[in-house]
Amino acid sequence: MRIPPKGCSRDEVLGRLDEVAKNDLPWRSGRLFGYVFDAGLETEEVAKEAFTRFMSLNALDFTVYPSLLQFENEVIAMASAHLSGDENVVGSFTSGGTESILLAVKAARDFYREKRPGAGQPEMILPITAHAAFHKAAHYFDIKTIVTPVDSQTFRADVDAMRRAIGPDTILLVGSATSYAHGVLDPISEIGQLAAEHDLLFHVDGCIGGFLLPYFRQLGSEIPAFDFSVPGVTSISMDLHKYAYAPKGASVVLYREPGLRRHQFFGCASWTGYTMVNSTIQSTKSGGPLAAAWAVLRFIGEDGYLEIARRLRQAAQALKSGIQGIDGLRVLGDPPMSLLAFAADELDVFEVMDEMKERGWYIQPQLSIETIPKSIHLSINPSNVQWVEPFLSDLRDSVVKARTVPPSSLGAMAAQAFAEMDPVELTPEAFEQMLGMAGMDGVSLPGRMADVNGMLDAIPPKLRERLLVEFVNSLFRPATRG
């Protein structure tokens, strides 16, 4: 496929966009419980207008675009106030939760390089429920992860296990507010005390929960302290493109004081071009997401967010109660916000997911790991609120139908064939064999995913990772036509 020899008309280009997108999930329908955070058409229109006005501006050089510097400082000020920050708290606007987490981890590593010259390989302590972005940061920045268990009933971080894991090269403790998978709030105050006792940095991952939790507290939910009001918390990440409803590409990372933040920065004057100083991983970055986040925060306002939180809280309570009332299902932990996960003990929860898909619902599968069972995840949004009862009705029917599906032997077969395989030794032939067992041809997924998820669930996590990397690597290849 090559660049067209002659430019296409506007209508032709836009028509092609619509054609390519026709198989995408209908994210405005309210039948998706993940990935998309939608506060409604009016907010979307304000965000798009702000985004397009500033999308061509480059935040690389704040001296050329002082408007972007002002927007960022005001967004950070609003975020700091929202998370109980004082006048010393500083931060940066980033492209998403992963970049925010990468920067916090990089800052911790460089802080301790300066503080402990000659120390060994740095280590950070993660509850097993901590977001995968921390593992990505460890991979990028050569940091060892020490993964600790969580309580088997509440799925909250085990502080005693974290205490036992601290060693001479520990640089960072991590807690979630809330965890993505199960929507539970780690014991942030206790971890903060542990960090203070050992003179360690402590990052709170509030990417998905940090913005909404204060509103749930205002509405009467019991939300323990999790932000800068907790002694020992040194940095927090919070996404604005989730429950603040800014367009994708909007997050913040905040630090208790500027001396820590400077370790995330990069400067380079050792080349022949302009002097480079980057506050985040990106150099060139559009002003669109920043302007849109600023606009949405001001457009919705505290009163608007509180009303959205009220509806989400009611929907979450109804869903939790409804799911608990379905024979065979159980909500995991006690999620205080609008995220939850549920598991099944006597039937295949992945078959339930497939049945829900056939009824027009999108819900996320979560594989088991160690003592944590496989489950289905729901991120509840305003567009989902009107669908609570139809969702529960279809879920009841899906559970009944899933009970009639004969158990699959694929998981046991995969476990027997591949459980002892070293992921490094995954050959192309073994990769093709695994795809074939799951009914996949290497370029597309089957209509029902229970067997695929069951096979992944049966093999060790490191082999899952290698298999998924190989599969995705096979999907992204140059188009031959279009």
C-alpha positions as CSV (number, residue, x, y, z in Angstrom):
1,M,0.0,0.0,0.0
2,R,1.4,3.4,-1.0
3,I,0.4,7.1,-0.5
4,P,-2.3,7.8,-3.2
5,P,-0.7,9.3,-6.3
6,K,-3.5,11.9,-6.3
7,G,-5.1,13.4,-3.2
8,C,-8.6,12.2,-2.3
9,S,-11.6,14.5,-1.7
10,R,-12.6,15.4,1.8
11,D,-15.8,13.4,1.4
12,E,-13.9,10.4,0.2
13,V,-11.5,10.5,3.1
14,L,-14.1,11.0,5.7
15,G,-16.3,8.3,4.1
16,R,-13.4,5.9,4.3
17,L,-12.9,6.7,8.0
18,D,-16.5,5.7,8.6
19,E,-16.2,2.5,6.6
20,V,-13.1,1.4,8.5
21,A,-14.7,2.2,11.9
22,K,-17.9,0.3,11.2
23,N,-16.8,-2.8,13.1
24,D,-15.7,-0.9,16.2
25,L,-17.7,-1.3,19.3
26,P,-20.5,1.3,19.7
27,W,-19.0,3.1,22.6
28,R,-21.8,5.7,23.0
29,S,-24.4,2.9,23.4
30,G,-23.9,2.5,27.2
31,R,-23.4,-1.3,26.7
32,L,-19.6,-1.1,27.2
33,F,-18.3,-1.4,30.7
34,G,-14.7,-0.5,30.0
35,Y,-12.1,1.7,28.2
36,V,-14.5,4.5,27.3
37,F,-15.5,7.3,29.8
38,D,-18.3,9.3,28.5
39,A,-20.1,12.1,30.3
40,G,-22.4,12.9,27.4
41,L,-22.6,14.7,24.1
42,E,-22.5,18.3,25.5
43,T,-19.2,17.6,27.4
44,E,-17.8,15.9,24.4
45,E,-18.6,18.9,22.2
46,V,-16.8,21.3,24.6
47,A,-13.8,19.0,24.7
48,K,-13.6,18.6,21.0
49,E,-13.8,22.4,20.5
50,A,-11.0,23.1,23.0
51,F,-8.9,20.2,21.6
52,T,-9.1,21.3,18.0
53,R,-8.4,25.0,18.9
54,F,-5.1,24.0,20.5
55,M,-4.1,20.7,18.7
56,S,-1.5,22.4,16.5
57,L,0.3,24.1,19.3
58,N,3.4,22.3,20.6
59,A,3.9,22.1,24.3
60,L,7.6,21.4,23.7
61,D,8.4,25.1,24.1
62,F,6.5,27.0,26.7
63,T,8.2,30.3,25.7
64,V,6.4,30.1,22.3
65,Y,3.0,29.1,23.7
66,P,2.6,30.6,27.2
67,S,-1.1,29.7,27.0
68,L,-0.2,26.0,27.4
69,L,2.0,26.8,30.4
70,Q,-0.9,28.6,32.0
71,F,-3.3,25.7,31.2
72,E,-0.9,23.2,32.7
73,N,-0.3,25.2,35.9
74,E,-4.0,25.7,36.4
75,V,-4.8,22.0,35.7
76,I,-2.1,21.0,38.2
77,A,-3.4,23.5,40.8
78,M,-6.9,22.0,40.4
79,A,-5.6,18.5,40.7
80,S,-3.5,19.3,43.7
81,A,-6.4,20.9,45.6
82,H,-8.6,17.9,44.7
83,L,-6.0,15.6,46.3
84,S,-5.4,17.7,49.5
85,G,-2.1,19.1,48.3
86,D,-0.6,22.2,49.9
87,E,1.4,25.0,48.4
88,N,4.5,22.8,47.9
89,V,2.8,20.2,45.7
90,V,3.9,20.3,42.1
91,G,3.1,18.2,39.1
92,S,3.1,17.6,35.3
93,F,0.4,17.0,32.7
94,T,1.0,13.7,30.9
95,S,-0.4,11.6,28.1
96,G,-2.0,9.0,30.4
97,G,-1.7,6.9,33.5
98,T,1.1,4.8,32.1
99,E,3.3,7.9,31.4
100,S,2.4,9.3,34.9
101,I,3.5,6.1,36.5
102,L,6.6,5.8,34.4
103,L,7.7,9.3,35.4
104,A,7.0,8.7,39.1
105,V,9.1,5.5,39.0
106,K,11.9,7.2,37.0
107,A,11.9,10.1,39.6
108,A,12.2,7.6,42.4
109,R,15.1,5.8,40.8
110,D,17.1,8.9,40.1
111,F,16.3,10.3,43.5
112,Y,17.9,7.3,45.1
113,R,20.8,7.3,42.6
114,E,21.6,10.7,44.0
115,K,20.9,9.8,47.6
116,R,22.6,6.4,47.6
117,P,25.6,6.5,45.2
118,G,27.0,3.1,44.5
119,A,23.8,1.2,45.7
120,G,22.7,-2.0,44.0
121,Q,19.9,-2.5,41.5
122,P,16.9,-0.5,42.8
123,E,13.8,-2.4,43.9
124,M,10.2,-1.3,44.2
125,I,7.5,-3.2,46.2
126,L,4.2,-3.8,44.4
127,P,1.1,-5.5,45.7
128,I,0.1,-8.1,43.1
129,T,-2.9,-6.0,42.2
130,A,-0.7,-2.9,41.3
131,H,-1.2,-1.8,37.7
132,A,0.9,-3.4,34.9
133,A,2.4,0.0,34.2
134,F,4.6,-0.4,37.2
135,H,6.0,-3.6,35.6
136,K,6.5,-1.7,32.4
137,A,8.4,1.0,34.2
138,A,10.6,-1.6,35.9
139,H,11.3,-3.1,32.4
140,Y,12.2,0.3,30.9
141,F,14.3,1.6,33.8
142,D,16.0,-1.6,35.0
143,I,14.3,-1.8,38.4
144,K,13.6,-5.1,40.1
145,T,9.9,-5.6,41.2
146,I,9.2,-7.3,44.5
147,V,5.6,-8.5,44.2
148,T,3.7,-9.0,47.5
149,P,0.4,-10.7,48.1
150,V,-3.0,-9.1,49.0
151,D,-5.6,-10.2,51.5
152,S,-7.5,-13.2,50.0
153,Q,-10.9,-11.8,50.9
154,T,-10.6,-8.0,50.6
155,F,-7.9,-7.9,47.8
156,R,-6.2,-5.0,49.6
157,A,-2.5,-4.8,49.9
158,D,-0.9,-6.8,52.7
159,V,1.2,-4.2,54.6
160,D,3.0,-6.8,56.7
161,A,4.1,-8.6,53.5
162,M,5.3,-5.3,52.1
163,R,7.2,-4.6,55.4
164,R,9.0,-8.0,55.1
165,A,9.9,-7.3,51.5
166,I,11.8,-4.0,52.2
167,G,15.5,-4.3,51.7
168,P,18.6,-2.1,51.4
169,D,17.9,-1.4,47.7
170,T,14.2,-0.6,48.1
171,I,13.4,2.8,46.5
172,L,9.6,2.9,46.3
173,L,6.4,1.5,47.8
174,V,3.2,1.4,45.7
175,G,-0.5,1.4,46.7
176,S,-3.7,1.7,44.6
177,A,-6.6,4.1,45.1
178,T,-8.3,2.2,43.7
179,S,-6.9,-0.9,42.0
180,Y,-8.1,-1.3,38.5
181,A,-9.0,-5.0,38.6
182,H,-11.2,-5.2,41.7
183,G,-11.8,-1.5,42.4
184,V,-10.7,-1.8,46.0
185,L,-8.8,0.8,48.0
186,D,-5.4,-0.2,49.5
187,P,-4.6,0.7,53.1
188,I,-2.9,3.9,52.1
189,S,-2.4,5.3,55.6
190,E,-0.7,2.2,56.8
191,I,1.6,2.0,53.8
192,G,2.4,5.7,54.2
193,Q,3.4,5.0,57.8
194,L,5.6,2.1,56.6
195,A,7.2,4.4,54.0
196,A,7.9,7.1,56.6
197,E,9.4,4.6,59.0
198,H,11.9,3.4,56.4
199,D,12.5,6.8,54.7
200,L,11.1,5.5,51.4
201,L,9.1,7.1,48.7
202,F,5.5,6.1,48.3
203,H,3.5,6.4,45.2
204,V,-0.3,6.2,45.2
205,D,-1.8,5.1,41.9
206,G,-5.0,7.1,41.7
207,C,-5.2,6.9,38.0
208,I,-8.7,5.4,37.9
209,G,-10.0,6.3,41.3
210,G,-8.3,9.4,42.5
211,F,-10.6,11.8,40.8
212,L,-13.9,10.2,41.8
213,L,-13.2,9.0,45.3
214,P,-13.5,12.5,46.9
215,Y,-17.0,12.8,45.4
216,F,-18.1,9.4,46.7
217,R,-16.9,10.5,50.2
218,Q,-19.1,13.7,49.9
219,L,-22.0,11.4,49.1
220,G,-21.6,9.4,52.2
221,S,-19.4,6.5,51.2
222,E,-16.7,5.5,53.7
223,I,-13.5,6.5,51.9
224,P,-10.4,6.4,54.0
225,A,-7.7,9.0,53.4
226,F,-5.6,8.2,50.3
227,D,-4.1,11.4,49.1
228,F,-1.6,14.0,50.2
229,S,-3.4,14.3,53.5
230,V,-1.7,11.0,54.4
231,P,1.8,11.4,55.8
232,G,4.3,9.4,53.8
233,V,2.6,9.8,50.4
234,T,5.2,11.4,48.2
235,S,3.6,11.2,44.7
236,I,0.2,10.5,43.1
237,S,-1.0,9.8,39.6
238,M,-4.5,10.7,38.5
239,D,-6.0,10.3,35.1
240,L,-8.3,13.1,33.8
241,H,-9.4,11.1,30.7
242,K,-11.2,8.6,33.0
243,Y,-13.7,9.9,35.5
244,A,-12.9,13.5,34.8
245,Y,-14.1,12.9,31.3
246,A,-11.4,14.7,29.4
247,P,-10.4,13.3,26.0
248,K,-7.8,10.5,25.8
249,G,-4.3,11.7,26.5
250,A,-4.9,13.5,29.8
251,S,-3.3,12.6,33.1
252,V,-1.3,14.2,35.9
253,V,1.5,13.1,38.2
254,L,1.9,15.1,41.4
255,Y,4.8,15.3,43.9
256,R,4.8,16.5,47.4
257,E,7.6,18.9,46.7
258,P,9.6,20.2,43.7
259,G,12.9,18.6,44.7
260,L,11.4,15.2,43.9
261,R,9.8,16.2,40.6
262,R,13.0,17.5,39.1
263,H,14.2,13.9,38.9
264,Q,11.6,13.1,36.3
265,F,12.9,15.9,34.0
266,F,15.3,15.5,31.1
267,G,17.7,18.1,29.8
268,C,20.2,18.0,27.0
269,A,22.5,20.7,25.7
270,S,25.1,18.2,24.3
271,W,24.1,18.4,20.7
272,T,23.9,21.0,17.9
273,G,20.2,21.8,18.0
274,Y,18.0,23.7,20.4
275,T,18.6,23.2,24.1
276,M,16.1,20.5,25.1
277,V,14.4,20.4,28.5
278,N,11.5,17.9,28.8
279,S,9.2,17.7,31.8
280,T,7.7,14.5,30.6
281,I,8.7,11.5,28.3
282,Q,7.3,13.3,25.3
283,S,9.1,16.1,23.6
284,T,6.8,17.3,20.9
285,K,3.2,17.1,22.3
286,S,0.0,18.6,21.1
287,G,-1.7,21.2,23.2
288,G,-5.0,19.7,22.3
289,P,-5.4,17.2,25.2
290,L,-4.2,19.8,27.8
291,A,-6.6,22.5,26.6
292,A,-9.5,20.0,26.4
293,A,-8.8,18.7,30.0
294,W,-8.7,22.3,31.3
295,A,-12.0,23.1,29.4
296,V,-13.8,20.0,30.7
297,L,-12.8,20.5,34.3
298,R,-14.2,24.1,34.1
299,F,-17.3,23.1,32.1
300,I,-18.5,20.3,34.4
301,G,-17.4,21.9,37.7
302,E,-17.7,20.5,41.2
303,D,-21.5,20.5,41.1
304,G,-21.5,18.6,37.9
305,Y,-19.0,16.0,39.0
306,L,-20.9,15.5,42.2
307,E,-24.1,14.8,40.3
308,I,-22.3,12.4,38.0
309,A,-20.9,10.6,41.1
310,R,-24.3,10.4,42.6
311,R,-25.7,8.5,39.6
312,L,-22.6,6.3,39.4
313,R,-22.8,5.4,43.1
314,Q,-26.5,4.4,42.8
315,A,-25.7,2.3,39.7
316,A,-22.7,0.6,41.3
317,Q,-24.7,-0.2,44.4
318,A,-27.5,-1.7,42.3
319,L,-25.1,-3.7,40.2
320,K,-23.2,-5.1,43.2
321,S,-26.4,-6.1,44.9
322,G,-27.9,-7.6,41.7
323,I,-24.7,-9.6,41.0
324,Q,-24.5,-10.9,44.5
325,G,-28.1,-12.1,44.2
326,I,-27.4,-14.3,41.2
327,D,-26.7,-17.9,42.2
328,G,-23.1,-18.8,41.4
329,L,-21.7,-15.3,41.1
330,R,-19.8,-13.3,43.8
331,V,-18.4,-9.8,43.8
332,L,-14.7,-9.8,44.8
333,G,-13.8,-7.7,47.8
334,D,-15.8,-4.6,48.8
335,P,-15.2,-2.0,46.1
336,P,-16.1,1.5,47.3
337,M,-16.4,3.2,43.9
338,S,-17.8,2.4,40.5
339,L,-15.4,-0.4,39.5
340,L,-16.0,-4.0,40.5
341,A,-15.1,-7.6,39.5
342,F,-17.1,-10.7,39.9
343,A,-16.2,-14.4,39.8
344,A,-18.0,-17.7,39.6
345,D,-17.1,-20.9,41.6
346,E,-19.3,-23.5,39.9
347,L,-19.3,-22.4,36.2
348,D,-16.9,-20.9,33.7
349,V,-17.1,-17.1,34.1
350,F,-15.5,-16.8,30.6
351,E,-18.6,-18.6,29.2
352,V,-20.7,-16.1,31.0
353,M,-18.8,-13.3,29.2
354,D,-19.3,-14.9,25.8
355,E,-23.1,-15.2,26.5
356,M,-23.2,-11.5,27.5
357,K,-21.3,-10.6,24.3
358,E,-24.0,-12.4,22.2
359,R,-26.6,-10.2,24.0
360,G,-24.7,-7.1,23.0
361,W,-22.6,-6.3,26.1
362,Y,-18.9,-5.6,26.4
363,I,-17.3,-6.7,29.6
364,Q,-13.6,-7.4,30.4
365,P,-12.1,-10.8,31.3
366,Q,-9.5,-11.0,34.0
367,L,-7.2,-14.1,34.2
368,S,-6.4,-15.8,37.5
369,I,-3.0,-15.3,39.1
370,E,-1.8,-17.1,42.2
371,T,-4.7,-17.1,44.7
372,I,-6.7,-14.5,42.8
373,P,-9.5,-16.1,40.7
374,K,-10.4,-15.3,37.1
375,S,-13.2,-12.8,36.9
376,I,-15.1,-10.3,34.9
377,H,-14.4,-6.5,35.3
378,L,-16.9,-3.7,35.1
379,S,-16.0,0.0,34.9
380,I,-19.3,1.8,35.3
381,N,-19.9,5.1,33.5
382,P,-22.8,7.6,33.1
383,S,-23.9,6.0,29.9
384,N,-24.2,2.6,31.7
385,V,-26.6,3.9,34.3
386,Q,-29.8,3.5,32.3
387,W,-28.8,-0.1,31.5
388,V,-28.4,-1.5,35.0
389,E,-31.6,-3.6,35.1
390,P,-31.3,-4.9,31.4
391,F,-27.7,-5.8,32.2
392,L,-28.6,-7.8,35.3
393,S,-31.5,-9.5,33.5
394,D,-29.2,-10.6,30.7
395,L,-26.5,-11.6,33.2
396,R,-29.0,-13.9,34.9
397,D,-29.9,-15.5,31.6
398,S,-26.2,-15.8,30.6
399,V,-25.4,-17.6,33.9
400,V,-28.2,-20.1,33.2
401,K,-27.0,-20.6,29.6
402,A,-23.3,-20.9,30.7
403,R,-24.3,-23.8,33.1
404,T,-25.4,-25.8,30.1
405,V,-22.1,-25.4,28.2
406,P,-20.0,-28.6,28.5
407,P,-16.7,-28.0,30.3
408,S,-13.8,-27.3,27.9
409,S,-10.7,-29.5,28.1
410,L,-8.5,-27.0,26.3
411,G,-7.2,-25.4,29.5
412,A,-6.1,-28.8,30.9
413,M,-4.5,-29.7,27.5
414,A,-2.6,-26.4,27.4
415,A,-1.4,-26.8,30.9
416,Q,-0.2,-30.3,30.2
417,A,1.5,-29.3,27.0
418,F,3.0,-26.0,27.8
419,A,3.1,-25.4,31.6
420,E,6.8,-26.4,31.8
421,M,7.8,-24.4,28.7
422,D,10.4,-21.7,29.1
423,P,8.9,-18.6,27.6
424,V,12.2,-17.7,26.0
425,E,12.1,-21.0,24.1
426,L,8.7,-20.4,22.5
427,T,9.3,-21.4,18.9
428,P,7.2,-20.3,15.9
429,E,5.9,-23.9,15.7
430,A,4.8,-23.9,19.3
431,F,3.2,-20.5,18.8
432,E,1.2,-21.8,15.9
433,Q,0.2,-24.9,17.8
434,M,-1.1,-22.8,20.7
435,L,-3.1,-20.6,18.3
436,G,-4.5,-23.6,16.6
437,M,-5.6,-25.1,19.9
438,A,-7.5,-21.9,20.7
439,G,-9.1,-21.8,17.3
440,M,-7.1,-18.8,16.1
441,D,-5.5,-18.3,12.8
442,G,-2.9,-15.7,13.8
443,V,-4.7,-12.7,12.3
444,S,-8.2,-12.7,13.9
445,L,-10.0,-13.8,17.0
446,P,-12.8,-16.4,17.2
447,G,-16.3,-15.2,18.0
448,R,-16.4,-16.9,21.4
449,M,-13.3,-16.3,23.6
450,A,-13.9,-18.7,26.4
451,D,-11.5,-21.3,25.1
452,V,-8.8,-18.6,24.3
453,N,-9.1,-17.1,27.8
454,G,-9.3,-20.6,29.4
455,M,-6.0,-21.6,27.6
456,L,-4.3,-18.4,28.7
457,D,-5.6,-18.9,32.3
458,A,-4.1,-22.4,32.4
459,I,-0.5,-21.4,31.5
460,P,2.0,-19.5,33.6
461,P,1.8,-15.7,33.5
462,K,5.3,-15.3,31.9
463,L,4.3,-17.7,29.1
464,R,1.0,-15.8,28.7
465,E,3.0,-12.6,28.2
466,R,5.2,-14.1,25.6
467,L,2.3,-15.6,23.7
468,L,0.4,-12.3,23.7
469,V,3.4,-10.4,22.6
470,E,3.9,-12.8,19.7
471,F,0.2,-12.6,18.7
472,V,0.1,-8.8,18.8
473,N,3.4,-8.7,16.9
474,S,1.7,-10.8,14.2
475,L,-1.3,-8.4,14.0
476,F,0.5,-5.1,13.4
477,R,2.0,-5.4,10.0
478,P,2.0,-3.1,6.9
479,A,-1.4,-3.2,5.1
480,T,-1.3,-4.6,1.6
481,R,-4.3,-2.7,0.3
482,G,-7.0,-0.3,1.5
